[in-house]
Amino acid sequence: MAVYDYKAINKATGKNTKGVIDAEGASQARQKLRDQGLFPTDITESKTLSRGGKGNDGPKSGGGRVSTRDLSMLTRQFGVLLRAGMPLVDSLAAMQEQTSKPRLQAAIYDIRDNVNGGMTLGDALGKHPRLFNNLYVNMVRAGEVSGTLEEVLFRLADMQEHQSKLKAQLTSSLAYPVFMGFFAIAVVIFLMTFIVPRITDIFAKQGAELPRPTEILIATSGFLRAYWWLITAAIFGAITLWRWWISRPQGRLKWDRMKLRFPLYGSLHLKLVCARFARTMGTMLQSGLTMLPALEVVNSVLENSYFKEHMDEVKAGVRRGRDLAQPMRETGLFPSMMIHMVELGQKSGEIEDMLIKVADTYDEDVRLTIEAIVALIEPVIIIVMGIFVGFLVVSILLPILNMSQNIN
């Protein structure tokens, strides 16, 4: 069965619409569209959604980037359709028609085809790891087993929306100081390589002794103009070497451990990792997974390899029958507040809700801390630029004053 991209006119509303439809041929595709109340204006076989365009790693056509927000909207709509009583395969067909992302259309088509062939939804999602990570797949599997697939989908959508919202807040907070920083660097480079040399050439032709600030300014400008290529090569070389180092397992492990020890950034990074750990763990337990499988999934979604290494100790402790808080404390990585909250949740039997509260607390703490840092960075950049401009003005004015005194 082939897949066709179509453009059509809705007979009821008169509006143009487009999407994909599967059929044995173009004539059958047109008939299907007419049965749906659509008048086809253009039908072409889809190369993106054809059998040759799919693979175990997801769509390879590169049909647009799929954001976390796109997945959260898709997941919530999927849950709404299932809660309304629509069968699974029909819900997937409706989702395929609703989404405008070619990559998602290709993936949903393949998922629907596999589910139609008898595969579980979780296993079908697992064939597209570039779109649906281990957390997503395992939560769906747990929902299928427990019969709470709709609730699981809503929890997944909530978690993805929270992550997307937090990321957008952090990006918007950092955008202005980052722009100011790059703009300041560009202005400094422009002044030192184009403006300053033209002014200082006048002083050099006079042959008079120059003040120390002016000599420093001329030497710096000359170095930048003569060795700009060496500076650029050194920067790119350092970045390339660093990327090669962290691509190796040992280098990545050392780098992730170093990140936790950086002043200020280390505590922020620790809170972000702990928040991801707590939210993922709490959501998995709410979805019906037991402790050990949930820890396996959490270990796969953590982005710090140093934490992952110590997660084996936590899993080993839980496997021996110990409470979660005890092996967490022995790793020496988790904050004491988080451990106390986990202990309280275990004693009260509400560890899932307690973990979600821990994640909310750390996410809010990170957001407020970054806002405070950003508020501090902006005046620092202005002060640094003021110092540079002041030095530039003094370096230029001093020899002018000296020349005017000699003329007098």
DOFIKOL-910338 format. One record per residue (C-alpha): z, y, x. Coordinates in nm, 3 decimals. Example, Ala and Ser with C-alpha at 12.3 -4.5 7.8 and 13.67 -1.06 7.14 Angstrom:
Z_Y_X
0.780_-0.450_1.230
0.714_-0.106_1.367
***
This chain:
Z_Y_X
0.000_0.000_0.000
-0.103_0.339_0.138
0.073_0.672_0.109
-0.104_0.991_0.004
-0.026_1.361_0.039
-0.119_1.540_-0.280
-0.151_1.888_-0.426
-0.142_1.914_-0.803
-0.084_2.142_-1.101
0.201_2.070_-1.336
0.045_2.052_-1.685
0.368_2.159_-1.855
0.446_2.465_-1.641
0.109_2.543_-1.483
0.271_2.571_-1.140
0.130_2.427_-0.817
0.321_2.140_-0.660
0.279_1.907_-0.365
0.433_1.588_-0.234
0.362_1.228_-0.144
0.289_0.922_-0.354
0.224_0.557_-0.271
-0.066_0.368_-0.429
-0.325_0.100_-0.357
-0.599_0.361_-0.339
-0.685_0.723_-0.407
-0.794_0.649_-0.765
-0.464_0.477_-0.844
-0.278_0.770_-0.687
-0.463_1.012_-0.918
-0.377_0.795_-1.217
-0.010_0.788_-1.119
-0.006_1.165_-1.092
-0.168_1.201_-1.435
0.095_0.968_-1.581
0.359_1.203_-1.437
0.206_1.505_-1.608
0.034_1.637_-1.294
-0.332_1.733_-1.250
-0.432_1.642_-0.889
-0.638_1.898_-0.699
-0.631_1.739_-0.353
-0.538_1.388_-0.232
-0.551_1.273_0.130
-0.406_0.966_0.295
-0.089_1.058_0.483
-0.088_0.974_0.852
0.277_1.077_0.881
0.399_0.828_0.620
0.163_0.542_0.696
0.298_0.220_0.837
0.172_0.306_1.181
0.363_0.633_1.183
0.709_0.482_1.146
0.936_0.313_1.389
1.288_0.192_1.430
1.391_0.522_1.579
1.272_0.723_1.283
0.960_0.927_1.221
0.757_1.004_1.530
0.521_1.256_1.382
0.748_1.546_1.473
0.711_1.690_1.123
0.966_1.967_1.157
1.327_1.986_1.256
1.586_1.840_1.020
1.910_2.037_1.027
2.260_1.931_0.928
2.226_2.152_0.622
1.908_1.970_0.516
2.087_1.635_0.541
2.391_1.761_0.352
2.175_1.889_0.065
1.982_1.561_0.056
2.304_1.359_0.059
2.463_1.560_-0.222
2.150_1.538_-0.438
2.137_1.164_-0.374
2.498_1.127_-0.488
2.430_1.333_-0.803
2.137_1.109_-0.899
2.338_0.790_-0.849
2.634_0.931_-1.043
2.396_1.015_-1.329
2.313_0.645_-1.356
1.970_0.642_-1.190
1.891_0.316_-1.006
1.898_0.321_-0.628
1.524_0.277_-0.570
1.436_0.537_-0.833
1.685_0.779_-0.676
1.520_0.732_-0.337
1.178_0.795_-0.493
1.308_1.115_-0.651
1.457_1.229_-0.320
1.126_1.164_-0.146
0.948_1.392_-0.390
1.213_1.666_-0.375
1.235_1.713_0.001
0.983_1.934_0.176
1.054_1.801_0.527
0.784_1.555_0.644
1.032_1.371_0.869
1.270_1.315_0.579
0.984_1.212_0.351
0.871_0.955_0.606
1.224_0.820_0.652
1.301_0.804_0.277
0.972_0.628_0.210
1.057_0.362_0.469
1.415_0.332_0.339
1.295_0.291_-0.019
1.043_0.030_0.091
1.309_-0.169_0.279
1.559_-0.147_-0.007
1.286_-0.265_-0.244
1.239_-0.563_-0.013
1.603_-0.667_-0.042
1.765_-0.478_0.247
2.093_-0.297_0.191
2.089_0.081_0.192
2.313_0.097_0.499
2.086_-0.132_0.700
1.778_0.064_0.590
1.941_0.389_0.699
2.033_0.228_1.032
1.663_0.195_1.115
1.648_0.575_1.150
1.924_0.666_1.399
1.763_1.000_1.484
1.838_1.119_1.132
2.138_0.911_1.024
2.404_0.856_1.288
2.656_0.571_1.308
2.909_0.762_1.099
2.661_0.812_0.816
2.538_0.452_0.821
2.883_0.292_0.838
3.022_0.511_0.561
2.730_0.415_0.336
2.789_0.048_0.418
3.156_0.084_0.330
3.061_0.257_0.004
2.823_-0.024_-0.086
3.089_-0.290_-0.022
3.362_-0.107_-0.211
3.137_0.007_-0.497
3.208_0.374_-0.432
2.872_0.478_-0.287
2.855_0.799_-0.492
3.198_0.915_-0.372
3.108_0.831_-0.013
2.790_1.036_-0.036
2.984_1.336_-0.167
3.235_1.303_0.119
2.950_1.286_0.369
2.790_1.595_0.216
3.122_1.783_0.230
3.171_1.691_0.595
2.817_1.790_0.692
2.843_2.119_0.505
3.173_2.194_0.680
3.018_2.124_1.022
2.713_2.335_0.938
2.929_2.624_0.816
3.154_2.613_1.124
2.853_2.604_1.356
2.694_2.900_1.176
3.017_3.100_1.202
3.052_3.031_1.574
2.685_3.113_1.637
2.705_3.442_1.449
3.025_3.536_1.635
2.869_3.470_1.976
2.524_3.614_1.905
2.612_3.981_1.961
2.806_3.946_2.289
2.542_3.708_2.427
2.270_3.959_2.340
2.471_4.239_2.501
2.521_4.032_2.814
2.152_3.949_2.856
2.054_4.308_2.779
2.299_4.440_3.039
2.165_4.199_3.304
1.805_4.299_3.221
1.891_4.670_3.251
2.063_4.615_3.588
1.767_4.419_3.725
1.520_4.683_3.602
1.718_4.969_3.759
1.773_4.790_4.090
1.413_4.675_4.135
1.209_4.967_3.995
1.409_5.287_3.955
1.655_5.281_4.246
1.390_5.213_4.520
1.187_5.518_4.417
1.492_5.742_4.435
1.633_5.601_4.758
1.293_5.629_4.934
1.335_6.006_4.915
1.671_5.982_5.093
1.533_5.747_5.359
1.252_5.992_5.445
1.505_6.267_5.514
1.645_6.068_5.806
1.995_6.193_5.738
2.306_5.978_5.745
2.371_5.832_5.400
2.710_5.777_5.235
2.845_5.423_5.224
2.789_5.373_4.844
2.425_5.478_4.885
2.375_5.235_5.175
2.522_4.952_4.967
2.293_5.043_4.677
1.983_5.051_4.901
2.075_4.720_5.069
2.135_4.547_4.733
1.812_4.679_4.586
1.617_4.574_4.895
1.765_4.225_4.887
1.675_4.178_4.518
1.318_4.297_4.575
1.265_4.085_4.887
1.436_3.763_4.780
1.407_3.761_4.400
1.204_3.440_4.424
1.477_3.274_4.631
1.745_3.379_4.381
1.536_3.247_4.091
1.466_2.919_4.273
1.836_2.879_4.355
1.934_2.930_3.990
1.675_2.683_3.861
1.764_2.438_4.137
2.133_2.456_4.051
2.059_2.400_3.682
1.830_2.105_3.759
2.085_1.948_3.993
2.361_1.995_3.736
2.151_1.834_3.459
2.070_1.540_3.686
2.438_1.497_3.774
2.562_1.495_3.414
2.283_1.255_3.313
2.452_0.988_3.525
2.750_0.805_3.366
2.994_0.890_3.646
2.880_1.251_3.661
2.909_1.287_3.285
3.259_1.140_3.293
3.375_1.383_3.564
3.212_1.680_3.391
3.373_1.598_3.055
3.710_1.566_3.226
3.656_1.899_3.404
3.574_2.071_3.073
3.921_1.985_2.945
4.079_2.158_3.247
3.887_2.486_3.238
4.107_2.787_3.159
4.087_2.884_2.790
3.767_2.685_2.729
3.952_2.359_2.799
4.196_2.410_2.512
3.914_2.511_2.277
3.709_2.205_2.371
4.013_1.980_2.323
4.071_2.120_1.973
3.705_2.070_1.882
3.713_1.706_1.999
4.042_1.642_1.818
3.906_1.802_1.500
3.596_1.582_1.513
3.813_1.276_1.577
4.051_1.357_1.289
3.783_1.449_1.034
3.567_1.146_1.111
3.865_0.910_1.110
4.006_1.052_0.788
3.670_1.040_0.610
3.608_0.682_0.721
3.951_0.568_0.598
3.897_0.750_0.266
3.569_0.562_0.229
3.741_0.224_0.248
3.703_0.122_0.612
4.000_-0.034_0.786
4.151_0.113_1.101
3.965_-0.083_1.371
3.611_-0.045_1.231
3.684_0.323_1.172
3.791_0.363_1.537
3.467_0.197_1.647
3.265_0.452_1.451
3.477_0.743_1.575
3.419_0.630_1.932
3.043_0.639_1.878
3.037_0.996_1.742
3.267_1.159_1.999
3.068_1.370_2.246
3.321_1.363_2.532
3.284_1.052_2.750
3.633_1.102_2.898
3.778_1.075_2.549
3.560_0.773_2.479
3.698_0.597_2.784
4.055_0.638_2.655
3.958_0.537_2.302
3.939_0.179_2.428
4.313_0.200_2.497
4.377_0.327_2.144
4.169_0.048_1.990
4.346_-0.211_2.204
4.685_-0.084_2.089
4.586_-0.090_1.721
4.438_-0.437_1.764
4.781_-0.556_1.886
4.936_-0.431_1.564
5.076_-0.098_1.682
5.061_0.221_1.477
4.780_0.464_1.556
5.011_0.738_1.682
5.169_0.527_1.958
4.854_0.450_2.165
4.730_0.804_2.099
5.045_0.942_2.263
5.010_0.707_2.562
4.664_0.839_2.647
4.813_1.183_2.721
4.507_1.354_2.573
4.599_1.430_2.214
4.818_1.734_2.135
5.175_1.660_2.027
5.122_1.838_1.694
4.837_1.602_1.607
5.042_1.296_1.700
5.336_1.411_1.487
5.102_1.472_1.192
4.956_1.121_1.231
5.306_0.970_1.244
5.401_1.159_0.929
5.087_1.038_0.755
5.159_0.679_0.851
5.514_0.697_0.719
5.408_0.858_0.391
5.102_0.634_0.345
4.868_0.935_0.334
4.720_0.920_0.683
4.368_0.994_0.553
4.466_1.325_0.395
4.683_1.413_0.695
4.393_1.362_0.935
4.170_1.589_0.725
4.444_1.856_0.731
4.466_1.824_1.110
4.089_1.873_1.138
4.099_2.178_0.910
4.383_2.327_1.115
4.204_2.285_1.448
3.871_2.410_1.314
4.035_2.725_1.181
4.226_2.770_1.507
3.904_2.744_1.708
3.728_2.993_1.480
4.006_3.251_1.508
4.034_3.205_1.885
3.659_3.255_1.936
3.664_3.567_1.719
3.949_3.706_1.932
3.759_3.625_2.254
3.442_3.786_2.121
3.636_4.097_2.025
3.760_4.110_2.387
3.421_4.038_2.548
3.243_4.335_2.390
3.463_4.608_2.550
3.463_4.414_2.880
3.081_4.425_2.891
3.087_4.797_2.811
3.345_4.862_3.085
3.146_4.661_3.343
2.827_4.847_3.253
3.015_5.177_3.276
3.143_5.089_3.624
2.792_4.996_3.739
2.636_5.312_3.596
2.914_5.519_3.751
2.855_5.359_4.092
2.481_5.419_4.052
2.532_5.786_3.967
2.774_5.841_4.257
2.541_5.666_4.502
2.253_5.893_4.402
2.445_6.219_4.370
2.635_6.198_4.701
2.327_6.229_4.930
2.187_6.503_4.703
2.510_6.700_4.746
2.501_6.639_5.122
2.141_6.764_5.143
2.225_7.075_4.941
2.518_7.150_5.173
2.297_7.113_5.483
2.042_7.350_5.329
2.314_7.605_5.262
***
